Amino acid sequence: MPEVWQLLTDPLQYAFMTRGLAAALIVGIVCAVPGTYIVLRGMALFGNALAHAILPGVAVAYLMGGSSQSWLFAGGLTAGIITSLGIGMLSKGSIKQDTAVGVMFTGMFALGIALISTVRSYTVDLTHFLFGNVLGVAASDLWLIGIFGALVVLTIILFYKEFLVLSFDPILAQTLRLPVTALNYLLLLLIAVTIVLSLQTVGVALMSAMLVTPAAAASLFSRRLPVMMALAAGIGATSAVVGLYLSYYMNVASGPAIVLVITAFFMLAFLFSPSQGRLKAWLAAKRESARA
């Protein structure tokens, strides 16, 4: 038992590890909340596209203000808003939404890489943007993540009923005369803020997993939205902590370690979910064939 306690406390003697752990914990919870709506509404492709499309805004902010989290947040959020509006405008015409997402995603991502490639330390900088650097979180960054993360969760709580109706029955939302367009753009804005906050934790390339996978795992246990959100937040937070400890002891990158733990949780849910697990379905099929 003392050995286990020592394994848990040893990394915490370093300030950068403590800050990284706090940031990963906040991001794991915050990503799971809007991520639940992404899964319910089948917006996984959009979430992935938006995560990659913020790169040019982050690149411009980096060229202007260095690695300051405030600059990166402002630049990434601006790019996210532009991308969301661009996809919305393109999909209103004759172009389907998935096509509009593909066009905006690849164009913005390529622009971001082109901008970053103008910097001499191109390889190192691109690696940090793509895969995150949670152990580089400063105290000011942690405050920024905490404040805006709390605002995202608070906004979703305030508009919980509206988002609920919009997610499960868009026609009913229009019948009730809810401001559907405004609510859609508000949700996209919240997703964009969440993505920018999580940039330093898992990076652009792995962001989609933080948004989608915990909620996807939670959906295998319950279709009730409050339960899904709570389970997704628990999975996200636990994965962030376990992944960071694994990265410390196994000397692997923290972002990929966190995502691998999240994926492992999803696979366990996929196999052993009491209601929808593949193992239960396989055992039921085997019993049925034995009776026949």
MARMAR-877530 format. One record per residue: residue number from 1; residue in one letter; chain; z, x, y of N, C-alpha, C, O in turn. Coordinates in steps of 0.001 Angstrom, whole numbers, plus 500000, padded with zeros to 6 digits. Each point is the difference from the previous one (the first is absolute). Example, Ala and Ser with C-alpha at 12.3 -4.5 7.8 and 13.67 -1.06 7.14 Angstrom:
2
1_a_A_507800_513190_494310_500000_499110_501190_500000_500900_501200_500665_501036_499981
2_s_A_498615_498614_501069_500060_500820_501190_500730_499230_501090_500169_500509_501108
***
This chain:
292
1_m_A_500000_500820_498772_500000_499180_501228_500000_500855_501279_499242_499704_500924
2_p_A_501592_501352_499153_499941_500864_501193_498625_500615_500206_499563_500202_501133
3_e_A_499743_500102_497738_498664_500579_500110_499035_499025_500657_499187_500388_500839
4_v_A_500910_498333_498771_499139_498970_500591_500287_499857_501489_499084_499904_500817
5_w_A_502205_500082_499523_500383_499879_501414_499475_501177_500810_499570_499846_501143
6_q_A_500475_501338_498239_499503_501194_500684_498493_499923_500207_499492_500422_501039
7_l_A_499782_499033_497962_498550_499833_500135_499657_499072_501163_498992_500182_500682
8_l_A_501875_498812_499530_499753_499035_501074_500363_500546_501371_499352_499677_500996
9_t_A_501684_501149_499053_500507_500449_501303_499426_501337_500465_499970_500271_501200
10_d_A_499580_500557_497878_499482_501314_500385_498882_499930_501043_500045_500740_500982
11_p_A_498943_498383_498833_498922_499965_500995_500470_499549_501382_499374_500320_501011
12_l_A_501740_498929_499028_500460_499422_501263_500678_501022_500903_500350_499682_501137
13_q_A_499841_501540_498371_500576_501029_500860_498996_500487_501046_500371_500660_500971
14_y_A_498361_499007_498820_498953_500382_500951_499710_498820_500925_499776_498882_499534
15_a_A_500230_501365_501762_499782_498924_500972_498610_499391_499852_499839_498788_500143
16_f_A_499153_502041_499572_498637_499463_499881_499883_499066_498807_499221_499047_500031
17_m_A_501554_501222_498905_499965_499130_498818_500688_498665_500295_499541_498946_499561
18_t_A_501558_501112_501181_500712_498764_500363_499126_499109_500878_499915_498791_499785
19_r_A_499433_501824_501209_499105_499231_500877_498817_499451_499205_499606_498849_500186
20_g_A_499838_501960_498942_498874_499556_499189_500379_498849_499087_499222_499067_499804
21_l_A_501984_501006_499639_500476_498936_499110_500180_498695_500768_499629_498931_499515
22_a_A_500943_501160_501686_500191_498801_500828_498655_499399_500396_499820_498784_499946
23_a_A_499231_502073_500454_498675_499515_500393_499282_499346_498816_499401_498935_500153
24_a_A_500654_501692_498670_499343_499453_498819_500612_498662_499601_499292_499086_499578
25_l_A_502041_500803_500560_500687_498756_499660_499562_498861_500923_499718_498892_499543
26_i_A_500229_501396_501767_499567_498978_500966_498554_499584_499737_499678_498812_499977
27_v_A_499464_502174_499827_498579_499719_499771_499808_499203_498714_499180_499083_499954
28_g_A_501572_501265_499003_499882_499273_498735_500315_498523_500149_499352_499155_499383
29_i_A_501646_500534_501439_500382_498595_500225_499003_499306_500926_499542_498894_499714
30_v_A_500130_501760_501395_499131_499372_501012_498599_499735_499435_499425_498943_500258
31_c_A_500025_501995_498983_498653_499818_499431_499942_498809_499050_498991_499299_499932
32_a_A_502099_500479_499336_499997_498947_498985_499938_498599_500600_499472_499081_499373
33_v_A_501064_500746_501839_500076_498650_500581_498615_499481_500398_499596_498957_499486
34_p_A_499651_501713_501402_498627_499532_500259_499095_500185_498784_498998_499300_499858
35_g_A_501356_501644_499263_499214_500209_498786_499974_498778_499106_499030_499776_499275
36_t_A_502032_499432_500772_500052_498765_499204_498900_499036_500444_499357_499362_499167
37_y_A_500429_500532_502137_498922_499136_500503_498630_500570_499644_499064_499248_499731
38_i_A_500819_502074_500266_498728_500632_499628_499625_499627_498571_498843_499684_499722
39_v_A_502139_500353_499364_499744_499660_498597_499692_498512_499853_499054_499629_499305
40_l_A_501738_499520_501344_499810_498559_499885_498628_499553_500518_499390_499085_499448
41_r_A_500138_501562_501603_498753_499591_500636_498787_500795_499514_498895_499827_500513
42_g_A_501313_501040_498503_498888_500782_499464_499401_500939_501023_498780_500145_500078
43_m_A_502094_500510_500727_499540_500861_501079_500175_501485_499683_500066_500829_500908
44_a_A_500008_499504_497804_500251_501397_499624_498921_500933_500553_500303_501092_500480
45_l_A_498441_498472_499451_498900_500815_500525_500147_500207_501500_499745_501091_500512
46_f_A_500667_497857_500190_500181_500113_501443_501129_500968_500328_499869_500830_500899
47_g_A_501247_499065_498369_501116_500903_500238_499614_501455_499786_500391_500876_500771
48_n_A_498836_499374_498170_499536_501357_499715_499066_500495_501107_500098_501145_500442
49_a_A_499000_497979_499997_499056_500369_501056_500727_500306_501311_499686_500979_500676
50_l_A_501274_498185_499674_500731_500201_501250_500812_501294_499959_500132_500689_501011
51_a_A_500408_499633_497817_500760_501242_499858_499120_501225_500269_500449_500971_500610
52_h_A_498308_498977_498938_499083_501118_500228_499401_499965_501412_499689_501044_500573
53_a_A_500155_497761_499975_499321_499859_501288_500840_500457_501180_499466_500183_501094
54_i_A_501843_500009_498713_500828_500477_501117_499814_501502_500236_500478_500534_501001
55_l_A_498829_500148_498078_499900_501454_500093_499395_500501_501316_500532_500958_500560
56_p_A_498379_498448_499970_499474_500523_501267_500986_499862_501157_500070_500881_500857
57_g_A_500689_498028_499179_501002_499847_501048_501088_501046_499890_500446_500556_501003
58_v_A_499984_499713_497755_501010_501033_499762_499444_501371_500366_500712_500826_500571
59_a_A_498009_499422_499100_499368_501285_500304_499920_500238_501502_500312_501093_500473
60_v_A_499271_497889_500284_499930_500123_501456_501386_500266_500573_500167_500851_500874
61_a_A_500829_498414_498626_501366_500188_500475_500496_501410_499679_500704_500614_500801
62_y_A_498928_499892_498031_500411_501351_499603_499348_501055_500894_500642_500977_500385
63_l_A_498091_498823_499941_499297_500952_500867_500573_499991_501416_499982_501019_500691
64_m_A_500528_497818_499735_500522_499882_501366_501478_500377_500098_500418_500651_500958
65_g_A_500375_498933_498039_501447_500196_500110_500653_500756_498875_501228_500046_499922
66_g_A_497985_500552_499199_500570_500749_498891_500582_499066_498947_499502_498891_499809
67_s_A_501541_501550_499515_500564_499231_498890_501102_499040_500431_500775_499534_499165
68_s_A_499305_500163_502136_501007_499056_500495_499797_498627_499364_498906_499439_500046
69_q_A_502164_500027_499361_499909_498713_499313_499631_498869_500963_499314_499055_499611
70_s_A_501138_501037_501644_499681_498968_500987_498494_499947_500268_499413_498920_500068
71_w_A_499965_502257_500083_498554_500053_500202_499258_499483_498762_499057_499216_500115
72_l_A_501372_501225_498718_499333_499586_498759_500127_498486_499795_499069_499342_499537
73_f_A_502096_500129_500816_500216_498552_499860_499061_499223_500920_499353_499041_499577
74_a_A_500579_501385_501689_499146_499312_500972_498527_500094_499600_499274_499007_500058
75_g_A_500285_502190_499534_498600_500177_499610_499641_499221_498758_498949_499362_499949
76_g_A_501920_500681_499037_499732_499277_498764_499993_498497_500207_499160_499296_499439
77_l_A_501776_500209_501366_500069_498562_500263_498759_499528_500753_499460_498935_499703
78_t_A_500086_501855_501272_498783_499655_500744_498796_499916_499067_499207_499062_500081
79_a_A_500660_501931_499026_498884_499987_499050_500109_498815_499046_498991_499397_499633
80_g_A_502236_500272_499966_500191_498860_499100_499608_498683_500643_499388_499145_499359
81_i_A_500966_500692_501914_499644_498770_500724_498486_499904_500167_499416_498936_499797
82_i_A_499950_502181_500575_498545_500012_500164_499298_499646_498691_499038_499232_499989
83_t_A_501456_501338_498902_499401_499724_498694_500172_498539_499614_499059_499368_499519
84_s_A_502137_500092_500689_500258_498597_499664_499083_499069_500789_499416_499073_499439
85_l_A_500462_501178_501861_499137_499178_500839_498535_500161_499586_499244_499030_499965
86_g_A_500366_502216_499719_498620_500253_499580_499640_499271_498722_498922_499415_499897
87_i_A_501984_500617_499120_499749_499289_498738_499933_498496_500251_499158_499303_499435
88_g_A_501743_500204_501422_499989_498572_500315_498702_499561_500656_499461_498947_499660
89_m_A_500031_501847_501275_498753_499641_500695_498793_500090_499078_499130_499130_500030
90_l_A_500811_501928_499141_498867_500152_499083_499953_498889_498969_498921_499505_499674
91_s_A_502236_500094_499805_500047_498992_498943_499766_498588_500520_499818_499074_499210
92_k_A_500186_500747_502124_499705_498676_500554_498507_499702_499979_499591_498843_500092
93_g_A_499596_502204_499788_498558_499813_499957_499510_499783_498580_500655_499339_499194
94_s_A_498176_501231_500512_499395_499828_498676_500511_501011_498986_499628_499942_498828
95_i_A_501230_500995_501614_500520_501037_499107_501292_499514_499352_500887_499477_500675
96_k_A_499208_500702_497999_501206_499598_499289_501147_500939_500354_499791_501137_500422
97_q_A_501447_498346_499391_501165_500768_500431_500136_501315_499229_500324_501026_500597
98_d_A_499432_498961_498071_500151_501235_499239_498976_501048_500437_500278_501198_499968
99_t_A_498523_498338_500444_498986_500927_500520_500441_500575_501334_499859_501198_500244
100_a_A_500676_497943_500624_500494_500459_501305_501132_501006_499829_500076_500991_500726
101_v_A_500800_498747_498308_501102_500927_499725_499458_501354_499561_500470_501039_500463
102_g_A_498532_498952_498638_499401_501240_499515_499340_500803_501112_500133_501222_500058
103_v_A_499157_498082_500824_499300_500674_501108_501000_500642_500951_499861_501172_500350
104_m_A_501145_498065_500070_500982_500515_500961_500850_501110_499383_500297_501001_500652
105_f_A_500089_498813_498096_500856_500968_499323_499337_501371_499902_500585_501009_500393
106_t_A_498199_499021_499084_499327_501288_499811_499644_500655_501336_500120_501216_500153
107_g_A_499445_497974_500808_499637_500545_501306_501193_500611_500723_499912_501114_500517
108_m_A_501202_498160_499519_501194_500491_500694_500598_501207_499277_500448_500954_500637
109_f_A_499556_499000_498046_500566_501111_499230_499192_501281_500223_500561_501080_500184
110_a_A_498111_498775_499796_499138_501161_500237_500201_500556_501408_500008_501216_500195
111_l_A_500153_497895_500787_500253_500430_501369_501307_500789_500093_500073_501018_500688
112_g_A_500950_498507_498617_501280_500690_500014_499916_501396_499409_500550_500947_500563
113_i_A_498761_499191_498299_499845_501314_499375_499191_500928_500908_500314_501184_500126
114_a_A_498646_498271_500501_499176_500807_500908_500838_500523_501161_499844_501154_500400
115_l_A_501040_498017_500146_500846_500424_501120_501006_501067_499561_500214_500989_500700
116_i_A_500399_498799_498133_500989_500966_499519_499340_501338_499677_500618_501054_500152
117_s_A_498120_498901_499399_499303_501238_499615_499735_500917_501194_499624_501157_499817
118_t_A_500570_498336_501401_499816_500849_501179_501187_500928_500230_499926_500929_500805
119_v_A_501184_498811_498473_501191_500832_500138_499904_501180_499035_499485_499854_498891
120_r_A_501004_501303_501521_499904_501198_499159_500770_499846_498698_499527_500403_498937
121_s_A_501658_499012_501151_500819_499811_498791_499612_498697_499297_500858_499229_499571
122_y_A_497853_500548_500323_499419_498750_499501_500570_499600_498647_500402_498850_499821
123_t_A_499642_502075_499220_500410_499665_498637_501459_499548_499952_500325_498993_499371
124_v_A_500548_501760_501298_501425_499659_499992_500242_498669_500693_500723_499147_499484
125_d_A_498665_500674_501698_500205_498766_500754_499488_498788_499228_500664_498964_499972
126_l_A_498170_501150_499405_499435_498883_499258_500878_499661_498804_500169_498826_499668
127_t_A_500394_502194_499680_500882_499761_498852_501229_499200_500416_500420_499089_499286
128_h_A_500165_501252_501878_501175_499275_500487_499651_498546_500315_500776_499093_499697
129_f_A_498070_500690_500904_499595_498637_500335_499700_499185_498742_500367_498828_499918
130_l_A_498971_501785_499111_499573_499274_498809_501148_499720_499042_500058_498924_499404
131_f_A_500865_502036_500437_501016_499878_498959_501432_499976_500538_500951_499947_499220
132_g_A_499207_500092_502087_501320_499860_500592_500810_501287_500003_499656_500977_499336
133_n_A_501432_498996_501432_500907_501148_500083_501383_499463_500378_500509_500260_501090
134_v_A_500083_498987_497983_501241_499289_500301_501146_500959_500300_500931_499640_500721
135_l_A_499014_501568_498739_501073_500960_500248_499910_500615_501396_500886_500746_500418
136_g_A_498028_498930_500303_499858_500476_501368_500446_498969_501029_499773_500185_501196
137_v_A_500858_498734_498357_500456_498942_500912_501142_500519_500869_501004_500493_499484
138_a_A_498842_499396_501826_501048_500412_500944_500921_498817_500295_499703_498864_499633
139_a_A_501409_501415_501029_500961_498941_500326_499358_498931_500887_500238_498808_499808
140_s_A_498945_501620_501168_499323_499034_500882_498999_499156_499226_499837_498813_500282
141_d_A_499485_501800_498732_499069_499256_499155_500734_498928_499206_499503_498888_499823
142_l_A_501680_501464_499705_500791_499057_499192_500417_498791_500825_499989_498872_499507
143_w_A_500376_501363_501745_500340_498882_500891_498783_499096_500219_500117_498775_499986
144_l_A_498722_501839_500215_498772_499224_500212_499671_499156_498778_499660_498824_500123
145_i_A_500442_501776_498706_499724_499278_498748_500981_498852_499818_499610_498900_499611
146_g_A_501674_501357_500672_501021_498973_499829_499832_498829_500955_500110_498844_499591
147_i_A_499624_501449_501685_499886_498938_501006_498775_499126_499742_500108_498774_499966
148_f_A_498725_501854_499852_498793_499205_499790_499967_499356_498616_499409_498935_499821
149_g_A_501225_501712_499204_500118_499365_498685_500828_498732_500078_499656_498988_499389
150_a_A_501440_501065_501365_500843_498819_500187_499241_498897_500737_500158_498820_499689
151_l_A_499010_501568_501298_499199_499006_500733_498995_499307_499080_499782_498794_500115
152_v_A_499607_501967_498972_499052_499404_499050_500703_498966_499125_499512_498881_499840
153_v_A_501632_501496_499596_500740_499084_499115_500500_498789_500780_499928_498875_499506
154_l_A_500575_501342_501701_500512_498891_500824_498881_499025_500354_500209_498787_499962
155_t_A_498609_501721_500381_498862_499127_500336_499590_499161_498800_499692_498817_500146
156_i_A_500301_501777_498683_499637_499253_498790_501050_498931_499702_499659_498909_499543
157_i_A_501602_501391_500708_501047_498982_499811_499806_498849_500978_500133_498838_499618
158_l_A_499554_501471_501644_499821_498960_501022_498810_499086_499694_500052_498796_500250
159_f_A_498867_501794_499202_498791_499223_499697_499856_499752_498500_498890_499828_499496
160_y_A_502226_500154_499801_499967_499882_498543_499287_498720_499545_499129_500051_499131
161_k_A_501238_498808_501452_499426_498719_499573_498496_499951_500281_499223_499531_499168
162_e_A_500375_500955_502003_498581_499989_500361_499183_500894_499060_498936_499597_499531
163_f_A_501558_501607_500196_499296_500902_499089_499975_499432_498581_499036_500199_499260
164_l_A_502036_499090_500367_500074_499392_498672_498897_498959_499811_499274_500019_499006
165_v_A_500615_499079_501960_498961_498967_499925_498611_500635_500024_499119_499607_499235
166_l_A_500691_501363_501634_498705_500655_500146_499588_500727_498716_498815_500060_499673
167_s_A_502149_500483_499612_499701_500768_498797_499691_499106_498811_499108_500306_499208
168_f_A_501625_498586_500659_499839_499150_498825_498997_498872_500205_499362_499558_499044
169_d_A_500492_499971_502192_499091_498869_500242_499429_500077_501417_500527_499356_500907
170_p_A_498394_501430_499301_499408_500136_501335_499501_498675_500571_500044_499795_501213
171_i_A_499481_499303_497922_499509_498695_500465_501154_499186_500587_499855_499359_501040
172_l_A_501301_500675_498274_501182_499300_500518_500428_500600_501335_500435_499276_500896
173_a_A_499446_502031_499240_500356_500649_501267_499143_499468_501145_500501_499769_501101
174_q_A_498198_500037_498635_499121_499447_501028_500336_498541_500271_499951_499550_501145
175_t_A_500393_499702_497791_500370_498588_500158_501254_499862_500865_500102_499085_500816
176_l_A_500846_501828_498998_501229_499988_500789_499795_500570_501401_500937_500079_500794
177_r_A_497822_500317_499497_499619_500557_501296_500776_501269_500359_500378_500224_501150
178_l_A_499838_500578_497840_500593_501305_500256_498938_500909_500619_498818_499848_499693
179_p_A_501567_501079_501157_499029_500935_500589_499553_501031_498951_500458_501143_499994
180_v_A_498639_498422_499123_499619_500798_498835_499451_501367_500396_500403_501020_499442
181_t_A_498673_498998_501527_499386_501270_500412_501042_500953_500567_500014_501184_499661
182_a_A_500855_498304_501198_501042_500840_500599_500961_500527_498942_500419_501156_500060
183_l_A_499930_498002_498973_500904_500420_498932_499355_501060_499118_500657_500951_499576
184_n_A_498057_498879_500152_499283_501003_499203_500000_501355_500696_500257_501030_499377
185_y_A_499452_498956_501923_499982_501254_500744_501407_500598_500129_500157_501221_500020
186_l_A_500861_497922_500066_501382_500495_500050_500359_500701_498692_500631_501057_500003
187_l_A_498961_498344_498881_500275_500625_498703_499274_501339_499871_500557_500976_499499
188_l_A_498191_499055_500960_499243_501254_499959_500665_501063_500875_500031_501177_499638
189_l_A_500501_498406_501515_500700_500930_500884_501253_500552_499320_500284_501194_500086
190_l_A_500464_497928_499237_501203_500440_499295_499651_500985_498883_500720_500972_499774
191_i_A_498181_498771_499537_499546_500920_498943_499631_501345_500608_500332_501053_499456
192_a_A_498971_498898_501692_499607_501244_500673_501228_500807_500429_500030_501218_499825
193_v_A_500982_498112_500736_501229_500690_500403_500686_500624_498783_500467_501138_500058
194_t_A_499587_498116_498854_500629_500491_498769_499289_501243_499479_500642_500960_499572
195_i_A_498035_499016_500465_499201_501129_499515_500263_501242_500838_500173_501093_499461
196_v_A_499858_498740_501854_500223_501144_500889_501402_500571_499797_500180_501218_500002
197_l_A_500815_497907_499824_501363_500464_499774_500114_500806_498711_500809_500923_499900
198_s_A_498373_498717_499119_500088_500621_498675_499115_501219_499860_499983_500637_498947
199_l_A_499284_499696_502098_499022_501085_499929_500626_501315_499550_499444_500702_499155
200_q_A_501725_499632_501415_500610_501293_499695_500637_500025_498612_500255_501072_499450
201_t_A_500002_497747_499985_500671_499946_498699_499036_500229_498843_500237_500874_499166
202_v_A_498685_498360_500769_499057_500134_498877_498586_500329_500448_499151_500306_499163
203_g_A_500570_499640_502139_498677_500356_500482_498987_498869_499868_500277_498958_499406
204_v_A_498556_501273_501159_498935_498996_500034_499491_499673_498600_499820_498830_499663
205_a_A_499949_502193_499526_499339_499810_498711_500817_499154_499032_499433_499305_499157
206_l_A_501901_500746_500955_500863_499321_499033_500705_498773_500578_500811_499370_499321
207_m_A_498881_500291_501937_500696_498915_500672_499834_498661_499289_500942_499209_499935
208_s_A_497867_500536_499532_499728_498718_499346_500995_499723_498882_500384_498851_499781
209_a_A_500035_502195_499510_500956_499821_498897_501340_499493_500507_500622_499159_499352
210_m_A_499835_501335_501793_501277_499555_500562_499952_498540_500412_500997_499287_499891
211_l_A_497856_500271_500577_499852_498619_500444_499818_499028_498838_500585_498917_499984
212_v_A_498602_501480_499049_499540_499060_498974_500824_500052_498717_500380_498953_499476
213_t_A_499904_502242_500007_500549_500111_498646_501394_499390_499834_500216_499301_499010
214_p_A_500758_500920_501908_501298_499336_499810_499883_498475_499981_500639_499334_499186
215_a_A_498547_500124_501708_499818_498542_500035_499277_499509_498748_500318_498930_499480
216_a_A_498711_501846_500034_499286_499623_498772_500952_499988_498813_499927_499108_499155
217_a_A_500967_501876_500775_500990_500029_498914_500958_498815_500114_500341_499372_498997
218_a_A_500089_500327_502226_500924_498878_500214_499355_498664_499643_500679_499093_499519
219_s_A_498007_500781_500714_499301_498743_499710_499963_499691_498509_499791_498850_499613
220_l_A_500408_502159_499547_500022_499781_498551_501317_499390_499537_500106_499516_498873
221_f_A_500900_500510_502006_501298_499423_499655_500241_498650_500659_500722_499165_499454
222_s_A_498681_500611_501710_500218_498738_500703_498861_499729_500975_499433_500923_500584
223_r_A_500238_497784_499584_499008_499609_500999_500665_499357_501210_499317_499561_500925
224_r_A_502008_500382_499073_500729_499496_501168_500074_501124_501030_500456_501104_499703
225_l_A_499090_498598_501504_499834_501037_501015_501281_500761_500329_499958_501229_500066
226_p_A_501194_498098_500145_501218_500781_500325_500383_500952_498866_500411_501134_500247
227_v_A_499453_498401_498511_500336_500849_498847_499024_501171_499905_500400_501135_499743
228_m_A_498313_498575_500469_498991_501058_499974_500298_501073_501038_499940_501194_499707
229_m_A_500379_498374_501501_500293_500953_501074_501206_500861_499673_499981_501214_500201
230_a_A_501082_498141_499288_501220_500746_499678_499744_501006_498882_500437_501148_500078
231_l_A_498850_498414_498876_499689_500898_498886_499091_501149_500459_500214_501156_499634
232_a_A_498778_498509_501167_499070_501023_500488_500734_501030_500857_499756_501201_499880
233_a_A_501146_498326_500987_500771_500913_500836_500889_500899_499145_500135_501192_500277
234_g_A_500470_498231_498682_500834_500790_499097_499197_501056_499256_500440_501141_499861
235_i_A_498381_498474_499660_499132_500945_499292_499535_501102_500940_500006_501177_499640
236_g_A_499589_498435_501570_499541_500987_500974_501081_500984_500382_499755_501205_500062
237_a_A_501451_498287_500197_501109_500873_500399_500409_500928_498862_500191_501198_500211
238_t_A_499944_498249_498579_500389_500814_498844_498961_501071_499709_500347_501146_499715
239_s_A_498384_498485_500357_498923_500956_499737_500000_501123_501023_499765_501159_499657
240_a_A_500497_498500_501596_500032_501018_501052_501099_501023_499736_499779_501205_500123
241_v_A_501410_498308_499512_501125_500904_499750_499755_500843_498749_500155_501221_500030
242_v_A_499463_498124_498869_499768_500724_498743_498853_500997_500162_500084_501132_499524
243_g_A_498839_498443_501154_498852_500883_500197_500351_501226_500818_499517_501098_499721
244_l_A_501324_498721_501289_500382_501141_500838_500873_500987_499228_499845_501212_500143
245_y_A_501070_498270_499040_500813_500881_499160_499135_500751_498987_500211_501189_499760
246_l_A_498814_498113_499644_499106_500661_499051_499194_501099_500683_499794_501072_499429
247_s_A_499751_498663_501790_499222_501004_500720_500852_501236_500303_499495_501123_500009
248_y_A_501812_498656_500241_500902_501116_500290_500225_500869_498762_499919_501226_500069
249_y_A_500364_498124_498796_500345_500756_498801_498785_500494_499220_500092_501001_499290
250_m_A_498776_498315_500829_498807_500410_499247_499012_500778_500859_498962_500454_499519
251_n_A_501379_499696_501775_499164_500775_500930_498568_499459_500073_499027_500745_499885
252_v_A_500875_497927_500311_498695_499365_500193_500006_499308_501358_501060_499796_500593
253_a_A_497758_499844_499897_499884_499325_501302_500750_498669_499971_499931_499260_499019
254_s_A_500785_500447_502067_500863_498818_500033_499214_498690_499981_500375_499063_499296
255_g_A_498528_500867_501479_499215_498756_500048_499473_499591_498639_500264_498880_499561
256_p_A_498991_501998_499745_499527_499651_498657_501128_499693_499023_499842_499138_499135
257_a_A_501306_501555_500984_501125_499731_499101_500511_498575_500182_500275_499303_499023
258_i_A_499852_500269_502228_500460_498632_500280_499021_498974_499438_500408_499013_499387
259_v_A_498305_501224_500826_498981_499051_499528_499965_499950_498470_499801_498930_499425
260_l_A_500387_502196_499921_500018_500018_498536_501178_499195_499451_499864_499313_498988
261_v_A_501284_500770_501674_501156_499215_499571_499728_498504_500196_500337_499189_499137
262_i_A_499058_500451_501987_499641_498594_500245_499046_499503_498920_500159_498894_499485
263_t_A_498855_501924_500177_499032_499628_498967_500685_499828_498648_499647_499106_499230
264_a_A_501335_501754_500482_500750_499879_498742_500768_498681_499960_500048_499345_498959
265_f_A_500550_500263_502162_500691_498710_500073_499028_498851_499727_500326_499056_499281
266_f_A_498471_501036_501304_499011_498945_499783_499611_499910_498524_499902_498901_499453
267_m_A_499877_502241_499900_499613_499995_498592_501108_499408_499126_499719_499278_499044
268_l_A_501531_501027_501282_501123_499404_499258_500026_498484_500179_500215_499254_499045
269_a_A_499564_500300_502198_499955_498559_500269_498829_499346_499271_500128_498907_499449
270_f_A_498730_501777_500555_498800_499481_499340_500225_499830_498498_499491_499059_499393
271_l_A_501264_501844_500022_500233_499948_498550_501163_499092_499620_499923_499276_499007
272_f_A_501173_500759_501789_501241_499369_499556_500449_498802_500834_501113_499510_499810
273_s_A_498058_500013_501100_500364_498815_500779_500299_498826_499053_499197_499718_499111
274_p_A_501954_499587_501064_500366_498912_499086_498983_498870_499946_499815_499382_498952
275_s_A_499524_500343_502168_499068_498873_500037_498542_500405_499818_499227_499267_499384
276_q_A_500388_501901_501149_498587_500376_499986_499725_501358_499353_498875_500494_500062
277_g_A_502129_500108_499325_499836_501327_499426_499030_500035_498835_499939_499060_499208
278_r_A_499307_502012_500685_499020_500139_498920_500684_500090_498648_499456_499535_498999
279_l_A_501748_501066_500960_500718_500120_498732_500374_498627_499464_499857_499744_498804
280_k_A_500621_499370_502066_500353_498646_499571_498765_499268_499501_500055_499314_498979
281_a_A_498820_500826_501739_498757_499341_499578_499536_500535_498645_499521_499245_499155
282_w_A_500630_502082_500648_499576_500603_498736_500869_499518_498840_499493_499710_498917
283_l_A_501832_500204_501316_500909_499517_498959_499743_498527_499676_500058_499595_498839
284_a_A_499654_499603_502203_499698_498579_499772_498719_499839_499195_499930_499164_499099
285_a_A_499050_501640_501228_498736_499945_499252_500205_500435_498543_499399_499442_499082
286_k_A_501453_501555_500727_500258_500496_498647_500730_498936_499167_499688_499805_498825
287_r_A_501295_499501_501799_500719_498925_499296_499062_498850_499663_500090_499397_498931
288_e_A_498995_500309_502017_499040_498916_499783_499069_500318_498832_499710_499137_499170
289_s_A_499830_502105_500776_499097_500387_498913_500720_500027_498662_499394_499738_498962
290_a_A_501924_500585_501056_500785_500014_498760_500183_498588_499452_499993_499787_498788
291_r_A_500171_499254_502118_500136_498592_499567_498714_499466_499403_500008_499226_499042
292_a_A_498860_501216_501560_498697_499558_499498_499723_500615_498633_498949_499747_499411
***
